[in-house]
Amino acid sequence: MDQAVNATQLATPGSSLSLWGLFLQADIVVKLVILCLLAASIWVWAIIFEKTTSLRRANREANAFEDRFWSGGSLDDLYEHEGQKPGNPMAAVFGSAMGEWRRTARVSGADLGHTAVRERVDRAMNVTIQREMERLERWMIFLASVGATAPFIGLFGTVWGIMHSFSAIAAMHNTNLAVVAPGIAEALFATAIGLVAAIPSVLAYNALNTDLSRFAARLEGFGTEFSAILSRQSEERA
């Protein structure tokens, strides 16, 4: 009975081939696939917007912080104003190193030029860089996952829809194009939605991953320069 009803629907001349019509006429499994892919696509675009905005803000704040850092002012004053409660990743790297260095300086008889002190400062900066990058890279794995799996999820919906359509067509013993076309179109619609979700995901992941790598290298470069400055000051005090 179910097959006869489906076959009648496929043969209806007034079957809509609009996107909304294809969705309404699709099998329940295909509908679920399409809805999941549409939800993933919306989430992908939200992540793209958030990551793009966050990276632009992080680079802008890093530029402003570097200007203040290299202005020739007191590092202690800069630490008091920004290092203790950093508002951006680069200030956090500076604050972690400066905080470790100052804690060592308060220890009576501590040798600031000792290799162990420099290692602790470098370790503090590396941990901070890793923590800040983990925060910036949040949800990147979701972009990669959608880019890799969405086409296959869409293909599953297509295969299921075609199987469902052929079952209904077989019940009618009619292979007329007017009968076949609506069911095939409904099935292929799932693949199209899968590509709509996957293509932006892959492109955004590649672009954002490159930008994140550049920003991580920028933090590491700043950390190396600051470590050299602290080492030089330690030698001068010694």
GITA-V181680 format. One line per field, one symbol per residue. ss: DSSP state (2 for helix, 1 for strand, 0 for the rest). phi: phi as a letter, one per 40 degrees, with the letter a starting at -180 (. if undefined). Layout:
ss = ???
phi = ???
//
This chain:
ss = 0222222222200000002222222002222222222222222222222222222222222222222220000022222222200000222222222222222220000000002222222222222222222222000222222222222222222222222222222222000022222222222222222222222222222222222222222222222222222222222220
phi = .cccccccccccccdcbcdccccccccdcccccccccccccccccccdcccccccccccccccccccccccgcccccccccbccbcbadcccccccccccccccccccgcccccdccccccccccccccccccccccdgcccccccccbdccccccccccccccccccccccfabddcccddccccccdccccccccccccccccccccccccccccccccccccccccccccccccc
//
